[in-house]
Amino acid sequence: MDGLSIRFVFDRKGETKNDAKKKALVQVEVFDKVSRKKVYISTGVKIIREQYSSDSGFSVKKHPNAAVVKSKAHNIYNKVEAFIYSDECQSIDDVKNWDKTEENMTTNVVDFIRADLKRRDVSYTTLEYNNSFIKRLNEFGKIKTFRDLTFANIEDFDLHLKKTIKSQPTLYKRHSLFKGYIEKARRRGLIERNPYDDFVFKKGKSEDPVYLVESEVKQIIDYEPKGVSKERLQRVKDLFIFQCFTGLSYKDTQCFKKEDINIVNGEEQIHGNREKTGVPYVIFVLPKAKEILDKYNYKLPVISNQKYNDYLKLLISYIGIEKDVTTHTGRHTFGTYLINNGVSIEAIPKIMGHTNMKQSLLYARMLGVTAINEMKAKLLKNEEENDEDD
């Protein structure tokens, strides 16, 4: 429930003020900012005043079993916190019965994940990523409560994920996400052991990103869509070409607005922050990108990611380019285009909004491999021609 805050309180009635040896209760206070109501929940922990510390919300000092006492109080706090951010809590009054519905709420894995996302107030991109994972978990169907979190079910879930995920690094990220949530639940006392402690999943090696060379980009520019899907293919073509000449990701193109354009020395530049990372970028508007902006009056086509990829693959198949092209290929194409045209590796992160130079160095390495392959092919061809002449 929105509008609730939670904290530890010690000796709410002031019983220890006049008696230093008297023990007082540590409670969890839930406060409704709208109604101004408060609900107090006992942790079962009683200590004297000199043993109380407000460090990290609540801590214990000068106590023979300090770690145990602190853990007991925080365990109750975490369970109450999970409850107030769940769908089970609709009002401050529901907090009084937090432990009555504890089994139904806290043992549900998806509810726990959604409650944690709500509590952390994550970005739209993070929420979208987690919702995609939750969809896969629901499709699997065997893991609904924390009781279902067994080694066997994790193994089966891995097989389920592999039906749609072919990239080992991507699979690794899904398992890492799930392992993190289960570990958080374990620390909150909702599960005794994390089954991922026994399940080994490898990170794998990322494949080089797919990019197009200038001749392939020209093929797309020159292609005129036909048939019943002509208009849709044209919009996809325009949006993809815009990506190839700006390096904007799919998400950033969908959030693009005319106000992102800045005029510097009489030239148009796109200034913004990546939707995924919040990292700033600045891009000079090249003529081909300018054509597309003018065509759509600076309101780029809005297309769902799935439809965009579907029609993009159809477009590429019609043109005859034999590469696994996705929405992100345009961004990689722009990165390699910059290096090919003499832009320094140090400048590329600032242009494209990379968090570091790792991706820029990868583009440079990829182009190095491409150059070597082209050189080998050219030299071998020349040698063959010379042999024929002899």
Stockholm file with secondary structure:
# STOCKHOLM 1.0

chainA/1-390         MDGLSIRFVFDRKGETKNDAKKKALVQVEVFDKVSRKKVYISTGVKIIREQYSSDSGFSVKKHPNAAVVKSKAHNIYNKVEAFIYSDECQSIDDVKNWDKTEENMTTNVVDFIRADLKRRDVSYTTLEYNNSFIKRLNEFGKIKTFRDLTFANIEDFDLHLKKTIKSQPTLYKRHSLFKGYIEKARRRGLIERNPYDDFVFKKGKSEDPVYLVESEVKQIIDYEPKGVSKERLQRVKDLFIFQCFTGLSYKDTQCFKKEDINIVNGEEQIHGNREKTGVPYVIFVLPKAKEILDKYNYKLPVISNQKYNDYLKLLISYIGIEKDVTTHTGRHTFGTYLINNGVSIEAIPKIMGHTNMKQSLLYARMLGVTAINEMKAKLLKNEEENDEDD
#=GR chainA/1-390 SS CTTEEEEEEECTTCTTSSCTTCCEEEEEEEEETTTCCEEEEEEEEEECGGGEECGGGCEECSCTTHHHHHHHHHHHHHHHHHHHTSTTCCSGGGGGGTTTSHHHHHTBHHHHHHHHHHHHTCCHHHHHHHHHHHHHHHHHCSCCBGGGCCHHHHHHHHHHHHTTCCCHHHHHHHHHHHHHHHHHHHHTTSCSSCGGGTCCCCCCCCCCCCCCCHHHHHHHHHCCCCSTTHHHHHHHHHHHHHHHTTCCCHHHHHTCCGGGEEEETTEEEEEEECTTTCCEEEEECCHHHHHHHHHTTTCCCCCCHHHHHHHHHHHHHHHTCCSCCCTTHHHHHHHHHHHHTTCCTTTHHHHHTCSSSHHHHHHHHHHHHHHHHHHHHHHHHHHHHHHHHC
#=GC SS_cons         CTTEEEEEEECTTCTTSSCTTCCEEEEEEEEETTTCCEEEEEEEEEECGGGEECGGGCEECSCTTHHHHHHHHHHHHHHHHHHHTSTTCCSGGGGGGTTTSHHHHHTBHHHHHHHHHHHHTCCHHHHHHHHHHHHHHHHHCSCCBGGGCCHHHHHHHHHHHHTTCCCHHHHHHHHHHHHHHHHHHHHTTSCSSCGGGTCCCCCCCCCCCCCCCHHHHHHHHHCCCCSTTHHHHHHHHHHHHHHHTTCCCHHHHHTCCGGGEEEETTEEEEEEECTTTCCEEEEECCHHHHHHHHHTTTCCCCCCHHHHHHHHHHHHHHHTCCSCCCTTHHHHHHHHHHHHTTCCTTTHHHHHTCSSSHHHHHHHHHHHHHHHHHHHHHHHHHHHHHHHHC
//
